[in-house]
Structures are given as C-alpha cells and as structure tokens.
Amino acid sequence: MTSIPTGQAPGVVPSHPQSSPVQSAPEVEREASPLLVINFLLANTRHVFTIPLVLALVAGLLTFLFAHRNWESTASFMPQAAQKDPGASIAEDFGVDIGGEDKQNSPAFYVSLLKSRAILSQLALAEYRFRDGKDSLHGNLMDLNEIKGKNPSLRREDMLKELGKTVVPEADIRTGIVKVSVRARWAPLAKAMAEKLLADVNDFNLRIRQTKARSEREFIQTQVADARVDLRASEDQLQAFSLRNREYAGDPRLMAEHDRIIRELSLHSLRYSTLVNRLDQAAIDAVRTTPVITILERPELPVKPLGRGTVLRTALVFVMTAILGALFVLFRDYARDRDQSGAADYHEFKLLSLGLRDRIVGFFRRRPKKELR
C-alpha cells in the first residue's frame, strides 16, 4: 500500500521542481550564439557578400582605369636664426622674459606660410614648362589640371583647395627643420612646384625683413639726430666750463661739476655711437639679398609614382555596401514580421511610404504650363 506524504491531500499529484523539456526549449532558442551571425550571413550571401563584392570590384576597376597616378617631390630647409635683441639678453639675465624670441624664424611660422593664400596663389598662377615623354606641356596649374569654372576667380579658388591637399608642410620642433611635400600628375611638375615653393618662401620672408629694416632705419635716423644734438650740447657745456675755470683742481665744487659734465658727455657719446652702428646695420639689412633659409634637401625628380589607392577604395566600398546590405536584410525581415502580425505601426509606415512615392513620381511627371503671351 502506497503511503501518502505528510501534508499532501489524497489524489493530488506531487509537483516536480524541474521544468519539462517542452518548457525549456524556447529558452534554448533565445540563447545568443555565434552561429546566429554565421547563419545570417550564409542565408543572405547575395546582399551581404555577392552584391558588395561586385560593387567593390567595379569601384576598384574604375579607380585603376581613370584615377591619375600622382608623383611626389620633397624638400627640406632650416630657417636662419636672426640676431637677438641686446635688450632681451639683458632682461633675461635678470630673469625677465620680454618676448625676445623671433617668431618669424620658428618652424611653425613657415608651416603656416606654406599653407597661406599668398604662397599658394603664386604657385597656382605661375607658368610651368616641362616635357612628359614626347609631349611638351606648359601653362599654369589651372590649365594643366583642367580646372573648370565660370570665371577665373572660381577656377583659382578650386585650385587653391586642391593645393591645400597636395602641398603638405611639416615641422620638427626639436631640430627646427621644415619639410614640404608636393604632389602632382607629372614628375617634372612636382619638382618644379617644390622649387617654386622654396623660392617664394625665401622671397616673401626676405621682403618682410627688408621692409622691417627700412622702417627701423627711418626710426633710428630720428634717434641719431636727437643723440647728435644732446652730444653737441654736452660738448659745448664742457667747453664753456673749461673756459670759465682754467684751474679747478683745488676746488671740490668745481671738480664735482667737471666730473658730472664728463659723465653726461660719455653717456651721450656712447648712445650716439650705438645708434650710428645700428643705423649702419639697418641700412645693410634693407638691401641684403642673401637667403634667409638654409636648404637641406633640394627637390629631386621622383622616380616612382604614388599608388592610386585601388586596394583601399575597393575595401572601403566592400565594407560599406556589406553593412548597408546587412541593414537592409534586417529591416526587410523585421518589416515582414510586423506585416504578418498585423502591426499598426507597419501599416502606417506602408501608407506613408506609398504617399511619399506618389509625391516624388508626381513631381517628376509634372510639366510646367506654357505662359500665354
């Protein structure tokens, strides 16, 4: 005879703590698994592999056939340090920074100068003549690169934007060396553009220094005139004192006055001599034509072209189209499930999309009515 457990009513089947296999099956299906991703890719190879691969190969082929191969020429130089202001050295001895560093000779200045409109405009408008195999080419960069535009100003602006990408200056702060790379469709043109950049940078900076030296010379000339008047006044004061007092060695008051006059005369004489020397130096700097940069590496004719980027573009097109294909498949399956379940949001989406399609088709089919004269 079967015994009934204590506390259990007769005829009641005792419950089992473990759930049945039928109830646990859905939980296994909802469990995340790497096979879900692989199954998704295998089930939708047309959208996530075949079509992206075809589009990527087409993009790579078009790049290989129609993209121009560029040539790159490089050059490097080092700015020449200008003479430091003596006043700055004296102030630094006392621990005071008055900004004596010449910002015009810093590598960052030349990087900005090489990217400026003044330099790039001269580079774009210059005339170039070179040979490419048996062909002889000449013209400015707008003509050589076949830049189209409604007027010369727009063509030049488009060329300046292109030069902003093809002219790449770099600066090494530790060594003070500035390097510039120039890319062009022809090897001789790349070399000529790099040489033009070096010449324009040197001329631009040289003109700035000459203008600064001329302005400084004009200012020093007025200071020299004032110093000459003060020096002449001190000399006349000493002469007058000597005429009045031929014997002053025994008089302490006269000796003190004589020493004071001598000190003032020495100061005025030193100031006048210093200004005259600076005036001579400014006059020399105003007409100096020596280079202000030291060229370390001159541009050379490139022997090997740069890559077209075919592999990179092909890979990017494949990845982007594969992602778009996967998103399309996910949205399609989700929309199909919502349609089969009769969801209201999918019904609204379908109506709105059909309405948008009708408006677009109607816009393109619309014909403007002829105005009655």
C-alpha positions as CSV (number, residue, x, y, z in Angstrom):
1,M,0.0,0.0,0.0
2,T,1.4,3.3,-1.1
3,S,2.0,5.8,1.6
4,I,0.8,9.4,1.2
5,P,3.4,12.1,2.2
6,T,2.5,14.1,5.2
7,G,0.7,17.4,4.4
8,Q,-0.3,16.1,0.9
9,A,-4.0,15.8,0.1
10,P,-5.2,12.5,-1.3
11,G,-5.5,12.4,-5.1
12,V,-3.1,15.3,-5.7
13,V,0.0,14.6,-7.8
14,P,3.1,16.0,-6.3
15,S,4.8,18.8,-8.3
16,H,8.4,18.3,-9.7
17,P,10.9,21.1,-9.2
18,Q,12.4,20.7,-12.6
19,S,10.5,22.0,-15.6
20,S,9.6,19.8,-18.5
21,P,11.8,19.7,-21.7
22,V,9.0,21.4,-23.7
23,Q,9.0,24.4,-21.4
24,S,12.8,24.8,-21.5
25,A,13.1,24.6,-25.4
26,P,12.2,28.3,-26.0
27,E,14.9,29.4,-23.6
28,V,17.5,27.5,-25.5
29,E,16.3,29.1,-28.8
30,R,16.6,32.6,-27.3
31,E,20.1,32.0,-26.1
32,A,22.8,34.0,-28.0
33,S,25.1,32.0,-30.1
34,P,27.9,32.8,-32.7
35,L,26.1,30.5,-35.1
36,L,23.3,33.1,-35.4
37,V,25.6,35.5,-37.1
38,I,27.1,32.8,-39.4
39,N,23.6,31.5,-40.3
40,F,22.5,35.1,-41.0
41,L,25.5,35.6,-43.4
42,L,25.0,32.3,-45.1
43,A,21.3,32.9,-45.6
44,N,21.9,36.3,-47.1
45,T,25.1,36.0,-49.1
46,R,23.5,37.8,-52.0
47,H,23.0,41.0,-50.1
48,V,26.0,40.9,-47.7
49,F,28.7,39.4,-49.9
50,T,27.9,39.0,-53.6
51,I,26.5,42.4,-54.4
52,P,29.1,44.3,-52.2
53,L,31.9,42.3,-53.8
54,V,30.7,43.2,-57.3
55,L,30.3,46.8,-56.5
56,A,33.8,46.9,-54.8
57,L,35.4,45.3,-57.9
58,V,33.7,47.8,-60.1
59,A,34.9,50.7,-57.9
60,G,38.4,49.2,-57.9
61,L,38.4,48.8,-61.7
62,L,37.2,52.4,-62.3
63,T,39.9,53.7,-59.9
64,F,42.6,51.7,-61.7
65,L,41.4,52.9,-65.2
66,F,40.5,56.5,-64.6
67,A,42.4,57.7,-61.5
68,H,45.5,59.7,-62.2
69,R,48.8,58.5,-60.6
70,N,50.5,61.3,-58.7
71,W,54.1,62.0,-58.2
72,E,55.6,63.4,-55.1
73,S,58.7,65.6,-54.6
74,T,60.0,66.7,-51.2
75,A,62.3,69.4,-49.9
76,S,63.5,70.5,-46.5
77,F,65.1,73.6,-45.1
78,M,66.1,75.3,-41.9
79,P,65.3,78.9,-41.1
80,Q,68.3,81.1,-40.3
81,A,68.2,82.5,-36.8
82,A,68.0,86.2,-36.6
83,Q,70.3,88.3,-34.4
84,K,68.8,88.6,-30.9
85,D,67.9,91.9,-29.5
86,P,70.5,93.0,-26.9
87,G,67.8,94.4,-24.7
88,A,66.2,90.9,-24.5
89,S,69.6,89.4,-23.4
90,I,70.0,91.9,-20.6
91,A,66.4,91.3,-19.4
92,E,66.9,87.5,-19.4
93,D,70.0,87.9,-17.2
94,F,67.6,89.3,-14.6
95,G,65.0,86.5,-15.2
96,V,62.6,88.7,-17.1
97,D,61.0,87.4,-20.4
98,I,60.1,90.3,-22.7
99,G,59.4,88.1,-25.8
100,G,62.7,88.4,-27.4
101,E,62.1,85.1,-29.4
102,D,61.8,85.7,-33.2
103,K,58.5,84.1,-34.1
104,Q,59.2,84.8,-37.8
105,N,62.0,82.2,-37.7
106,S,60.1,79.5,-35.9
107,P,59.2,76.3,-37.9
108,A,55.5,76.8,-37.2
109,F,55.7,80.2,-39.0
110,Y,57.0,78.5,-42.1
111,V,54.3,75.8,-42.0
112,S,51.6,78.5,-41.9
113,L,53.4,80.4,-44.6
114,L,53.5,77.4,-46.9
115,K,49.7,76.9,-46.5
116,S,48.9,80.6,-46.9
117,R,46.9,82.0,-49.8
118,A,49.8,84.3,-50.7
119,I,52.2,81.4,-51.4
120,L,49.6,79.0,-52.9
121,S,48.3,81.7,-55.2
122,Q,51.7,82.4,-56.6
123,L,52.2,78.6,-57.0
124,A,48.9,78.3,-58.9
125,L,49.4,81.3,-61.2
126,A,53.0,80.6,-62.2
127,E,53.8,79.3,-65.7
128,Y,55.4,75.9,-65.9
129,R,57.1,74.3,-68.9
130,F,58.2,70.7,-68.9
131,R,58.2,67.5,-71.0
132,D,56.3,64.4,-70.3
133,G,57.8,61.8,-72.5
134,K,57.4,63.1,-76.1
135,D,54.8,65.7,-75.1
136,S,55.7,69.3,-74.2
137,L,53.3,70.8,-71.7
138,H,53.1,74.4,-70.5
139,G,50.7,76.7,-68.6
140,N,49.6,77.4,-65.1
141,L,48.1,74.8,-62.7
142,M,44.5,75.6,-63.6
143,D,45.2,74.8,-67.3
144,L,47.4,71.8,-66.6
145,N,44.9,70.2,-64.3
146,E,41.9,71.2,-66.5
147,I,40.1,73.1,-63.7
148,K,36.7,74.2,-64.9
149,G,34.8,77.2,-63.7
150,K,32.5,80.0,-64.8
151,N,35.3,82.6,-64.3
152,P,39.0,82.8,-63.4
153,S,38.3,83.6,-59.8
154,L,36.3,80.4,-59.3
155,R,38.9,78.3,-61.1
156,R,41.6,79.8,-58.9
157,E,39.6,79.0,-55.7
158,D,39.1,75.4,-56.8
159,M,42.8,75.2,-57.5
160,L,43.7,76.6,-54.1
161,K,41.5,74.0,-52.4
162,E,43.3,71.3,-54.3
163,L,46.7,72.7,-53.4
164,G,45.7,72.7,-49.8
165,K,45.6,68.9,-50.1
166,T,48.6,68.3,-52.4
167,V,51.0,70.7,-50.6
168,V,51.9,69.2,-47.2
169,P,54.4,71.0,-44.9
170,E,55.7,69.5,-41.7
171,A,57.9,70.9,-39.0
172,D,60.2,69.2,-36.5
173,I,60.1,71.4,-33.3
174,R,63.2,69.7,-31.8
175,T,65.5,70.3,-34.8
176,G,63.8,73.3,-36.4
177,I,63.7,71.6,-39.8
178,V,60.8,72.2,-42.1
179,K,59.8,69.6,-44.7
180,V,57.4,70.2,-47.5
181,S,55.9,67.5,-49.9
182,V,54.3,68.4,-53.2
183,R,52.1,66.0,-55.3
184,A,51.3,66.5,-59.0
185,R,50.2,64.5,-62.0
186,W,53.6,64.7,-63.6
187,A,57.0,64.1,-62.1
188,P,58.7,67.2,-63.6
189,L,55.8,69.4,-62.4
190,A,56.1,68.1,-58.9
191,K,59.8,69.0,-58.8
192,A,59.1,72.4,-60.4
193,M,56.4,73.2,-57.9
194,A,58.6,72.3,-54.9
195,E,61.4,74.5,-56.3
196,K,58.9,77.3,-56.8
197,L,57.7,77.0,-53.2
198,L,61.3,77.3,-51.8
199,A,61.9,80.4,-53.9
200,D,58.6,82.0,-53.0
201,V,59.1,81.4,-49.3
202,N,62.6,82.8,-49.4
203,D,61.5,85.9,-51.4
204,F,58.5,86.5,-49.2
205,N,60.4,86.3,-46.0
206,L,63.3,88.4,-47.5
207,R,60.9,91.2,-48.5
208,I,59.4,91.2,-44.9
209,R,62.9,91.6,-43.4
210,Q,63.9,94.3,-45.9
211,T,60.7,96.3,-45.1
212,K,61.3,95.9,-41.4
213,A,64.9,97.0,-41.8
214,R,63.8,100.1,-43.8
215,S,61.3,101.1,-41.2
216,E,63.8,100.6,-38.5
217,R,66.4,102.7,-40.4
218,E,63.9,105.6,-40.6
219,F,63.2,105.4,-36.9
220,I,66.9,105.2,-36.0
221,Q,67.7,108.2,-38.2
222,T,65.5,110.4,-36.0
223,Q,67.1,109.0,-32.9
224,V,70.6,109.6,-34.3
225,A,69.6,113.3,-34.9
226,D,68.4,113.7,-31.3
227,A,71.5,112.0,-29.9
228,R,73.7,114.2,-32.0
229,V,72.0,117.3,-30.6
230,D,72.4,116.0,-27.0
231,L,76.1,115.2,-27.6
232,R,76.8,118.6,-29.1
233,A,75.2,120.2,-26.1
234,S,77.3,118.2,-23.7
235,E,80.5,119.1,-25.6
236,D,79.5,122.8,-25.5
237,Q,78.9,122.6,-21.8
238,L,82.3,121.1,-21.2
239,Q,83.9,123.7,-23.4
240,A,82.2,126.5,-21.5
241,F,83.2,125.1,-18.2
242,S,86.9,124.8,-19.3
243,L,86.9,128.4,-20.5
244,R,85.5,129.7,-17.2
245,N,87.6,127.5,-14.9
246,R,91.1,127.0,-16.1
247,E,92.3,126.0,-12.7
248,Y,89.7,123.8,-10.8
249,A,91.8,121.1,-9.3
250,G,91.9,122.7,-5.9
251,D,88.2,123.4,-5.7
252,P,86.0,120.4,-4.7
253,R,82.8,122.0,-6.0
254,L,84.3,122.7,-9.5
255,M,85.8,119.1,-9.6
256,A,82.4,117.6,-8.9
257,E,80.8,119.7,-11.6
258,H,83.5,118.8,-14.0
259,D,83.0,115.0,-13.3
260,R,79.3,115.3,-13.8
261,I,79.8,117.0,-17.2
262,I,82.2,114.3,-18.2
263,R,79.8,111.5,-17.2
264,E,77.0,113.1,-19.2
265,L,79.3,113.6,-22.2
266,S,80.3,109.9,-22.0
267,L,76.7,108.7,-21.9
268,H,75.7,110.9,-24.8
269,S,78.7,109.8,-26.8
270,L,78.0,106.1,-26.1
271,R,74.4,106.5,-27.1
272,Y,75.3,108.3,-30.3
273,S,77.9,105.6,-31.3
274,T,75.4,102.8,-30.6
275,L,72.7,104.4,-32.7
276,V,75.1,105.1,-35.6
277,N,76.2,101.4,-35.6
278,R,72.6,100.2,-35.6
279,L,71.8,102.7,-38.4
280,D,74.6,101.2,-40.5
281,Q,73.4,97.7,-39.8
282,A,69.8,98.6,-40.7
283,A,70.9,100.1,-43.9
284,I,72.8,96.9,-44.8
285,D,69.8,94.7,-43.9
286,A,67.5,96.9,-46.0
287,V,69.4,96.0,-49.2
288,R,70.6,92.5,-48.2
289,T,69.6,89.8,-50.7
290,T,71.2,86.8,-49.0
291,P,68.8,83.8,-48.5
292,V,67.0,83.6,-45.1
293,I,66.6,79.9,-45.2
294,T,69.2,77.1,-45.5
295,I,68.1,74.4,-47.9
296,L,69.0,71.0,-46.6
297,E,67.3,68.9,-49.3
298,R,66.6,70.2,-52.7
299,P,63.6,68.8,-54.7
300,E,64.5,65.9,-56.9
301,L,62.7,64.3,-59.9
302,P,60.6,61.5,-58.5
303,V,61.4,58.1,-59.9
304,K,58.3,56.1,-58.7
305,P,54.7,57.3,-58.7
306,L,52.4,57.1,-55.7
307,G,49.7,54.4,-55.5
308,R,46.2,55.2,-56.8
309,G,44.6,53.8,-53.6
310,T,42.8,51.0,-55.6
311,V,43.0,48.4,-52.8
312,L,41.9,50.8,-50.1
313,R,38.9,52.1,-52.1
314,T,37.9,48.6,-53.0
315,A,38.0,47.5,-49.4
316,L,36.1,50.6,-48.2
317,V,33.3,50.1,-50.9
318,F,33.0,46.4,-49.9
319,V,32.7,47.1,-46.2
320,M,30.2,49.9,-46.6
321,T,28.0,48.1,-49.1
322,A,28.1,44.9,-46.9
323,I,27.0,46.9,-43.9
324,L,24.2,48.5,-45.9
325,G,23.2,45.1,-47.3
326,A,23.0,43.6,-43.8
327,L,20.9,46.5,-42.5
328,F,18.6,46.2,-45.5
329,V,18.1,42.5,-44.8
330,L,17.4,43.1,-41.1
331,F,14.9,45.8,-41.8
332,R,13.2,43.6,-44.5
333,D,12.8,40.7,-42.1
334,Y,11.6,42.9,-39.3
335,A,9.1,44.6,-41.6
336,R,7.8,41.2,-42.9
337,D,7.3,40.0,-39.3
338,R,5.4,43.2,-38.4
339,D,3.3,42.8,-41.6
340,Q,2.4,39.2,-40.8
341,S,1.4,40.1,-37.3
342,G,-0.8,43.0,-38.5
343,A,1.0,45.7,-36.5
344,A,-0.5,49.1,-36.8
345,D,2.9,50.9,-37.0
346,Y,3.9,48.9,-40.1
347,H,0.5,49.7,-41.7
348,E,1.1,53.4,-41.1
349,F,4.7,53.1,-42.4
350,K,3.4,51.5,-45.6
351,L,0.8,54.2,-46.2
352,L,3.4,57.0,-45.6
353,S,6.0,55.4,-47.9
354,L,3.4,54.9,-50.7
355,G,2.3,58.5,-50.3
356,L,5.9,59.7,-50.5
357,R,6.5,57.7,-53.6
358,D,3.4,59.1,-55.3
359,R,4.5,62.7,-54.5
360,I,8.0,62.0,-55.9
361,V,6.6,60.5,-59.1
362,G,4.1,63.3,-59.4
363,F,6.9,65.9,-59.1
364,F,8.9,64.5,-61.9
365,R,5.9,63.9,-64.1
366,R,4.7,67.5,-63.7
367,R,5.2,69.7,-66.7
368,P,5.3,73.5,-66.5
369,K,2.5,75.2,-68.2
370,K,3.4,77.5,-71.1
371,E,2.8,81.1,-70.3
372,L,0.3,82.8,-72.6
373,R,1.7,85.8,-74.3
